[in-house]
Amino acid sequence: MQSLPIAVVGGGVTGLAAAHALTRAGKRVRLFEASPRLGGVIQTELDPQGWLIEAGPNSLLLGDPPLVRLLDQLGLTSKLCEASPAAKNRYIVRNGRLQAVPTSPSGFLTTSLFTLGSKLRLIRELARRPRQRTTDLSLAKFMESHLGQDLVDYAVQPFVSGIYAGNAEKLSARHAFPSLWENERQHGSLLRAQQAQAKARRQRGERRPRLVSFQGGLETIPRALASTLLPGCVELNAQVEAVIRDHAWQLVWRHEGEVQTESFSDVIFALPASALAKITVGTLGERPLAALEAVEHPPISAAFLGFQRNQVAHPLDGFGMLVPAKEKRDVLGAIFSSSLFPGRAPLDHVALHVMVGGALQPDLALRPPHEIRARILSDLTPLLGLRGEPVFVRQRTWPRAIPQYNIGYERVKEAIATFEATHPGLRVAGPVRDGISLPACLASGLQVAQQVA
């Protein structure tokens, strides 16, 4: 059994990280990807005119030691591109104009972004005692109990839109943001918890997490991971349909209409929820993960818009802006791409990465591209002082984007745990279980590889 290879199903960053770690540990690996390319949603386009377009994530928060070690193993540490110092600025739209999120206590006390009541509520939050909750609740209710409704509307919900494209009234506090849940349990006050964690990092001599990318974009990571795999171990356009237990695990997959089988000691599934739901196990065609089809994945439409610098009045001196649902606009937010990292736009031009849709406005993401673009420009023109049409446009719609860890998500995790317990040798990794961020996906792949190896 030990001489059989290990199958990794899914060629996104989770699957690639698992395959890389297993290969590095001396294991034989076969990687199966249903599409014609590796990398999943991590896609970078380098346009000859000088634009760099990220179809998926735009940046990577680098801090966890395993991720730091991985980039070092891949020879990528020297190629890191640090975010501009201006990226520390974040903007939130309130009353029709961009307002900077305060970054200091004095800035918070003097900002007009939040009401006086919100400021007093936040000061009182420091006195909260640890709490052991017995039932889950929405992130909105959880945060309202700490910060009040105004901060939920103008800080929490826009933040959730930027991370999950989700609805704070539906997202599970316990599963979508487990660190907040644990902070309340240990410290009571979320602010005191942050202070304690910062102090602990200083005592350990750890640097603060850094916002990074690469000169060639984030697709640098999946390309580097793929380059460490042995020749011939990757199968593209390979649709895995079933696994059958014999003396080992027989993987049934289809390539160009031809059905093939192959034996493996272990199988790692690094797939989206909908693909996991379709996998059959055994000769009777049972689908033990069929319940995962119900995981919500709201659609998102992203537009990369390029302008001449003199077409935009706002200085774009920050990471970007978020638009609260209370503002009644179509845009969820925008990343100031050319301000965040160098090389994202030609000289004397700027680039914006704008998102619409998500859990609050799913239908909007599925409108025709010209209508989406018109709505985006209608929102951004008064907010950023735009003049004229963009000189460069790329649009992309993800019909099923980010899995929503909504209230009741423990049923998804329990279904996966039961699946693994009743089918030894089969494992699940990736954003459906271990977190949606790029660092979380990479960590998930590394962890499952360690378990198998």
C-alpha positions as CSV (number, residue, x, y, z in Angstrom):
1,M,0.0,0.0,0.0
2,Q,2.9,2.3,0.8
3,S,4.2,2.0,-2.8
4,L,1.0,3.5,-4.3
5,P,1.0,7.2,-5.1
6,I,-1.2,9.8,-3.5
7,A,-3.9,11.6,-5.5
8,V,-4.6,15.3,-5.1
9,V,-7.9,16.3,-6.8
10,G,-8.0,20.0,-7.6
11,G,-5.2,22.2,-8.9
12,G,-5.9,25.4,-7.1
13,V,-3.5,26.8,-4.5
14,T,-4.7,24.3,-1.9
15,G,-4.1,21.3,-4.1
16,L,-0.8,22.7,-5.4
17,A,0.4,23.3,-1.8
18,A,-0.5,19.8,-0.8
19,A,1.2,18.3,-3.9
20,H,4.3,20.4,-3.3
21,A,4.6,19.3,0.3
22,L,4.1,15.7,-0.4
23,T,6.6,15.7,-3.2
24,R,9.1,17.4,-1.0
25,A,8.5,14.7,1.6
26,G,9.4,12.1,-1.0
27,K,5.9,10.8,-1.8
28,R,4.7,10.0,-5.3
29,V,1.9,12.4,-6.2
30,R,-0.7,12.6,-9.0
31,L,-2.5,15.9,-9.4
32,F,-5.9,16.1,-11.2
33,E,-7.4,19.4,-12.4
34,A,-10.6,19.6,-14.3
35,S,-9.7,22.9,-16.1
36,P,-6.9,23.4,-18.7
37,R,-4.8,25.4,-16.2
38,L,-3.5,25.3,-12.7
39,G,-4.0,28.0,-10.0
40,G,-7.8,28.2,-9.6
41,V,-9.0,31.7,-9.0
42,I,-5.5,33.0,-8.7
43,Q,-5.1,34.5,-12.2
44,T,-2.8,37.3,-13.3
45,E,-2.9,38.9,-16.7
46,L,0.0,41.0,-17.9
47,D,-1.2,43.2,-20.7
48,P,1.4,44.4,-23.3
49,Q,0.3,48.1,-22.7
50,G,1.5,47.9,-19.1
51,W,-1.5,46.9,-17.1
52,L,-1.4,44.0,-14.5
53,I,-4.8,42.6,-13.8
54,E,-5.6,40.2,-10.9
55,A,-8.8,38.2,-11.6
56,G,-8.9,36.9,-8.1
57,P,-7.1,38.1,-4.9
58,N,-5.0,41.3,-5.2
59,S,-2.7,40.9,-2.2
60,L,-1.4,38.5,0.3
61,L,-1.1,39.1,4.1
62,L,2.2,37.5,5.0
63,G,2.7,36.8,8.7
64,D,2.2,33.1,9.6
65,P,5.6,31.3,9.9
66,P,4.5,28.2,7.8
67,L,3.6,30.6,4.9
68,V,6.9,32.5,5.3
69,R,8.7,29.1,5.2
70,L,6.8,28.0,2.1
71,L,7.7,31.2,0.1
72,D,11.3,30.7,1.2
73,Q,11.3,27.1,0.0
74,L,9.9,28.3,-3.4
75,G,12.6,30.9,-3.7
76,L,10.0,33.7,-3.7
77,T,11.1,35.7,-0.6
78,S,13.5,37.9,-2.6
79,K,10.7,38.5,-5.2
80,L,8.2,39.9,-2.7
81,C,6.8,43.3,-3.5
82,E,5.8,45.3,-0.4
83,A,2.6,47.3,-0.5
84,S,3.0,51.1,-0.7
85,P,3.1,52.9,2.7
86,A,-0.1,54.7,1.5
87,A,-1.9,51.3,1.5
88,K,-2.4,51.7,5.2
89,N,-5.1,54.2,4.4
90,R,-8.6,52.7,4.0
91,Y,-11.7,54.6,3.0
92,I,-15.3,54.0,3.8
93,V,-18.1,55.9,2.1
94,R,-20.5,57.8,4.4
95,N,-23.0,60.4,3.3
96,G,-21.8,60.2,-0.2
97,R,-18.1,60.9,0.3
98,L,-15.0,59.0,1.1
99,Q,-13.8,59.2,4.7
100,A,-10.5,57.7,6.0
101,V,-10.7,55.0,8.6
102,P,-8.9,56.2,11.7
103,T,-5.7,54.4,12.5
104,S,-5.1,55.9,16.0
105,P,-7.1,56.5,19.2
106,S,-6.9,60.3,18.6
107,G,-8.0,59.8,15.0
108,F,-11.0,57.7,16.1
109,L,-12.1,60.3,18.6
110,T,-12.0,63.1,16.0
111,T,-13.3,61.3,12.9
112,S,-16.7,62.2,11.5
113,L,-17.0,58.6,10.1
114,F,-18.6,57.3,13.3
115,T,-21.1,58.9,15.7
116,L,-20.4,60.1,19.2
117,G,-22.5,57.3,20.5
118,S,-20.3,54.7,18.6
119,K,-17.2,56.2,20.1
120,L,-18.5,56.0,23.6
121,R,-19.7,52.5,23.0
122,L,-16.2,51.5,21.8
123,I,-14.6,52.9,24.9
124,R,-17.0,50.9,27.1
125,E,-16.2,47.8,25.1
126,L,-12.8,47.7,26.8
127,A,-14.5,46.8,30.1
128,R,-16.3,43.7,28.8
129,R,-15.6,40.5,30.6
130,P,-14.9,37.0,29.0
131,R,-18.1,35.3,27.8
132,Q,-18.8,31.6,27.0
133,R,-21.5,31.5,24.4
134,T,-23.4,28.2,24.0
135,T,-25.0,29.0,20.6
136,D,-23.8,30.5,17.4
137,L,-25.2,33.8,16.1
138,S,-24.7,36.1,13.2
139,L,-21.7,38.2,12.9
140,A,-23.9,41.3,12.8
141,K,-25.5,40.4,16.2
142,F,-22.2,39.4,17.7
143,M,-20.5,42.6,16.7
144,E,-23.5,44.8,17.6
145,S,-23.3,43.4,21.2
146,H,-19.7,44.8,21.3
147,L,-19.7,47.9,19.1
148,G,-23.3,49.0,18.5
149,Q,-25.4,49.2,15.3
150,D,-23.6,52.2,13.8
151,L,-20.3,50.5,13.7
152,V,-21.9,47.4,12.3
153,D,-23.4,49.4,9.5
154,Y,-20.3,51.5,8.7
155,A,-17.4,49.2,9.6
156,V,-18.4,45.5,10.0
157,Q,-20.8,45.1,7.0
158,P,-18.5,46.8,4.5
159,F,-15.5,44.8,5.9
160,V,-17.6,41.6,5.4
161,S,-18.4,42.8,1.8
162,G,-14.7,43.2,1.1
163,I,-13.7,39.8,2.5
164,Y,-16.6,37.5,1.9
165,A,-18.8,39.6,-0.4
166,G,-21.2,38.4,2.3
167,N,-24.1,39.4,4.5
168,A,-23.2,40.1,8.1
169,E,-26.8,39.2,9.1
170,K,-26.3,35.7,7.8
171,L,-22.6,34.9,8.3
172,S,-21.7,32.8,11.4
173,A,-19.7,34.6,14.0
174,R,-18.2,31.3,15.2
175,H,-17.3,29.8,11.8
176,A,-16.6,32.8,9.6
177,F,-14.5,34.7,12.2
178,P,-13.4,32.1,14.7
179,S,-10.6,34.4,16.1
180,L,-13.2,36.9,17.2
181,W,-15.2,34.2,18.8
182,E,-12.1,33.0,20.7
183,N,-11.1,36.5,21.6
184,E,-14.4,37.1,23.3
185,R,-14.1,33.8,25.2
186,Q,-10.7,34.5,26.5
187,H,-10.7,38.3,26.9
188,G,-14.3,39.5,26.7
189,S,-13.2,42.8,25.1
190,L,-12.2,42.4,21.4
191,L,-10.1,45.6,21.7
192,R,-8.2,44.2,24.8
193,A,-7.6,40.9,22.9
194,Q,-6.0,42.9,20.0
195,Q,-3.8,44.7,22.4
196,A,-2.7,41.4,24.1
197,Q,-2.0,39.8,20.8
198,A,0.1,42.7,19.6
199,K,2.1,42.7,22.9
200,A,2.7,38.9,22.6
201,R,4.0,39.4,19.0
202,R,6.4,42.0,20.2
203,Q,7.6,39.8,23.0
204,R,8.2,36.9,20.5
205,G,10.1,39.3,18.3
206,E,7.7,38.8,15.4
207,R,7.1,41.3,12.7
208,R,3.6,42.6,12.0
209,P,2.0,40.8,9.1
210,R,3.0,42.4,5.8
211,L,0.8,43.1,2.8
212,V,2.7,41.8,-0.2
213,S,2.5,40.6,-3.8
214,F,5.0,40.0,-6.6
215,Q,6.1,42.1,-9.6
216,G,4.4,39.5,-11.8
217,G,1.3,39.3,-9.6
218,L,0.0,36.6,-7.3
219,E,-0.1,33.9,-10.0
220,T,3.6,33.7,-9.2
221,I,2.7,31.4,-6.3
222,P,0.8,28.7,-8.1
223,R,3.4,28.8,-10.9
224,A,6.2,28.3,-8.4
225,L,4.3,25.4,-6.7
226,A,3.7,23.7,-10.0
227,S,7.3,24.0,-11.0
228,T,8.3,21.8,-8.0
229,L,6.2,18.8,-9.1
230,L,7.7,15.9,-11.0
231,P,7.2,15.7,-14.8
232,G,4.1,13.8,-15.8
233,C,2.4,14.0,-12.5
234,V,-0.2,16.6,-13.5
235,E,-3.4,15.7,-15.4
236,L,-5.2,18.7,-16.8
237,N,-8.8,18.6,-18.3
238,A,-9.2,15.6,-16.0
239,Q,-12.7,15.4,-14.5
240,V,-12.7,13.1,-11.4
241,E,-16.1,11.5,-11.0
242,A,-15.8,8.7,-8.4
243,V,-13.6,6.8,-6.0
244,I,-14.1,3.1,-5.4
245,R,-12.6,1.1,-2.5
246,D,-10.8,-2.1,-3.6
247,H,-7.5,-3.1,-2.2
248,A,-6.8,0.6,-2.5
249,W,-8.7,3.7,-3.6
250,Q,-9.6,3.5,-7.3
251,L,-10.0,7.0,-8.8
252,V,-12.3,7.2,-11.8
253,W,-11.7,10.2,-14.0
254,R,-12.5,11.3,-17.5
255,H,-10.2,12.9,-20.1
256,E,-11.5,13.9,-23.5
257,G,-14.4,11.6,-23.1
258,E,-12.3,8.6,-22.2
259,V,-12.9,7.1,-18.7
260,Q,-9.7,6.0,-16.9
261,T,-9.0,4.5,-13.5
262,E,-5.9,4.6,-11.3
263,S,-5.1,3.2,-7.8
264,F,-4.0,5.4,-4.9
265,S,-3.2,4.9,-1.2
266,D,-4.8,8.2,-0.3
267,V,-6.9,10.8,-2.0
268,I,-7.0,14.5,-1.1
269,F,-10.0,16.5,-2.4
270,A,-9.1,20.2,-2.7
271,L,-12.3,21.2,-4.5
272,P,-15.1,23.7,-4.3
273,A,-18.2,22.6,-2.4
274,S,-20.3,22.0,-5.5
275,A,-17.7,19.7,-7.0
276,L,-17.3,17.8,-3.7
277,A,-21.1,17.3,-3.6
278,K,-20.9,15.5,-7.0
279,I,-18.2,13.0,-6.1
280,T,-19.5,9.5,-5.8
281,V,-18.0,6.9,-3.5
282,G,-18.3,3.2,-4.0
283,T,-20.0,1.1,-6.6
284,L,-23.6,2.2,-5.7
285,G,-22.9,5.8,-6.7
286,E,-23.4,7.3,-3.2
287,R,-22.7,11.0,-2.8
288,P,-21.7,11.4,0.9
289,L,-21.0,15.1,0.5
290,A,-24.2,15.9,-1.4
291,A,-25.2,18.3,1.4
292,L,-22.4,20.6,0.4
293,E,-24.3,21.6,-2.7
294,A,-26.4,23.9,-0.4
295,V,-23.4,26.0,0.6
296,E,-24.1,29.5,-0.6
297,H,-21.7,31.0,-3.2
298,P,-23.0,34.4,-4.3
299,P,-21.9,35.6,-7.7
300,I,-19.4,38.5,-7.9
301,S,-18.5,40.6,-10.9
302,A,-15.1,42.4,-10.9
303,A,-14.1,45.2,-13.2
304,F,-10.5,46.3,-13.7
305,L,-10.7,49.9,-15.0
306,G,-7.8,52.0,-16.2
307,F,-7.8,55.8,-16.4
308,Q,-5.3,58.5,-17.3
309,R,-4.2,60.0,-14.0
310,N,-5.8,63.4,-14.8
311,Q,-9.2,61.7,-15.2
312,V,-9.4,60.9,-11.5
313,A,-9.6,63.8,-9.0
314,H,-9.1,61.7,-5.9
315,P,-5.5,61.1,-4.9
316,L,-6.2,57.4,-4.5
317,D,-3.8,57.4,-1.5
318,G,-4.7,54.1,0.1
319,F,-5.6,50.5,-0.3
320,G,-9.1,51.3,-1.5
321,M,-12.6,52.0,-0.4
322,L,-15.6,50.1,0.9
323,V,-19.2,51.1,0.3
324,P,-21.7,50.2,3.2
325,A,-25.0,48.8,2.2
326,K,-26.6,51.8,4.0
327,E,-25.3,54.0,1.2
328,K,-27.6,52.3,-1.3
329,R,-25.1,52.0,-4.1
330,D,-24.2,49.2,-6.5
331,V,-20.5,49.0,-5.8
332,L,-19.3,46.9,-2.9
333,G,-15.8,48.5,-3.0
334,A,-12.8,49.3,-5.0
335,I,-9.1,48.5,-4.7
336,F,-6.7,51.3,-5.8
337,S,-4.6,48.8,-7.6
338,S,-2.0,51.2,-9.0
339,S,-1.5,52.8,-5.6
340,L,-1.2,49.4,-3.8
341,F,1.7,48.0,-5.8
342,P,4.0,49.3,-8.5
343,G,3.7,48.1,-12.1
344,R,-0.1,47.8,-12.1
345,A,-0.7,50.6,-14.7
346,P,1.3,52.4,-17.4
347,L,3.1,55.7,-16.6
348,D,0.6,58.6,-15.8
349,H,-2.3,56.1,-15.5
350,V,-4.2,54.6,-12.5
351,A,-6.0,51.4,-12.1
352,L,-9.1,50.4,-10.0
353,H,-10.3,47.0,-9.2
354,V,-14.1,47.3,-8.5
355,M,-16.5,44.6,-7.2
356,V,-20.3,44.3,-7.4
357,G,-22.8,41.7,-6.5
358,G,-22.2,39.3,-3.6
359,A,-24.7,38.1,-1.0
360,L,-26.5,41.5,-0.8
361,Q,-27.0,42.1,-4.5
362,P,-26.4,38.7,-6.3
363,D,-28.6,39.6,-9.3
364,L,-26.4,42.6,-10.1
365,A,-23.3,40.5,-10.7
366,L,-25.2,38.6,-13.5
367,R,-26.3,41.6,-15.5
368,P,-24.7,42.2,-18.9
369,P,-21.1,43.6,-18.7
370,H,-22.0,46.9,-20.3
371,E,-24.8,47.5,-17.7
372,I,-22.5,46.6,-14.8
373,R,-19.8,48.9,-16.1
374,A,-22.4,51.8,-16.5
375,R,-23.5,51.3,-12.9
376,I,-19.9,51.2,-11.6
377,L,-19.1,54.5,-13.3
378,S,-22.3,56.0,-12.1
379,D,-21.2,55.3,-8.5
380,L,-17.5,56.1,-8.8
381,T,-17.8,59.3,-10.8
382,P,-19.1,61.5,-7.8
383,L,-17.1,59.5,-5.2
384,L,-13.7,59.7,-7.0
385,G,-14.2,62.6,-9.3
386,L,-14.0,60.6,-12.5
387,R,-13.9,62.4,-15.8
388,G,-14.7,60.5,-19.0
389,E,-14.6,56.8,-19.9
390,P,-11.9,54.4,-18.8
391,V,-9.1,53.9,-21.3
392,F,-8.7,50.2,-20.4
393,V,-11.3,47.7,-19.2
394,R,-11.3,44.0,-18.1
395,Q,-14.4,42.4,-16.6
396,R,-14.8,39.0,-15.1
397,T,-17.9,37.4,-13.4
398,W,-17.6,34.5,-11.0
399,P,-21.1,32.9,-10.9
400,R,-20.2,30.9,-7.8
401,A,-17.6,32.9,-5.9
402,I,-16.8,32.7,-2.2
403,P,-18.3,30.1,0.1
404,Q,-20.4,31.7,2.8
405,Y,-19.8,30.4,6.3
406,N,-23.4,31.2,7.3
407,I,-25.2,30.3,10.5
408,G,-25.4,26.5,10.7
409,Y,-22.1,26.0,8.9
410,E,-21.2,23.4,11.5
411,R,-23.4,21.0,9.5
412,V,-21.0,21.4,6.6
413,K,-17.9,20.7,8.7
414,E,-19.6,17.8,10.4
415,A,-20.5,16.2,7.0
416,I,-16.8,16.5,6.0
417,A,-15.6,15.1,9.3
418,T,-18.1,12.1,9.0
419,F,-17.0,11.6,5.4
420,E,-13.3,11.3,6.4
421,A,-14.1,9.1,9.4
422,T,-16.1,6.6,7.4
423,H,-13.7,6.6,4.4
424,P,-10.1,6.3,5.8
425,G,-7.7,7.6,3.2
426,L,-10.0,10.3,1.8
427,R,-9.5,13.8,3.0
428,V,-10.9,17.3,2.2
429,A,-9.0,20.5,2.2
430,G,-9.5,24.1,1.0
431,P,-11.8,27.1,1.5
432,V,-15.0,25.0,2.1
433,R,-13.5,24.0,5.4
434,D,-10.4,25.8,6.5
435,G,-11.0,29.5,5.6
436,I,-11.3,31.5,2.4
437,S,-8.2,33.7,2.4
438,L,-5.2,32.9,0.2
439,P,-3.0,32.2,3.3
440,A,-5.7,29.9,4.7
441,C,-5.9,27.9,1.5
442,L,-2.2,27.5,1.3
443,A,-2.1,26.5,5.0
444,S,-4.9,24.0,4.4
445,G,-2.9,22.3,1.7
446,L,0.2,22.1,3.8
447,Q,-1.6,20.7,6.8
448,V,-3.4,17.9,4.9
449,A,-0.2,16.9,3.3
450,Q,1.4,16.6,6.7
451,Q,-1.5,14.4,7.9
452,V,-1.1,12.1,4.9
453,A,2.7,12.0,4.9
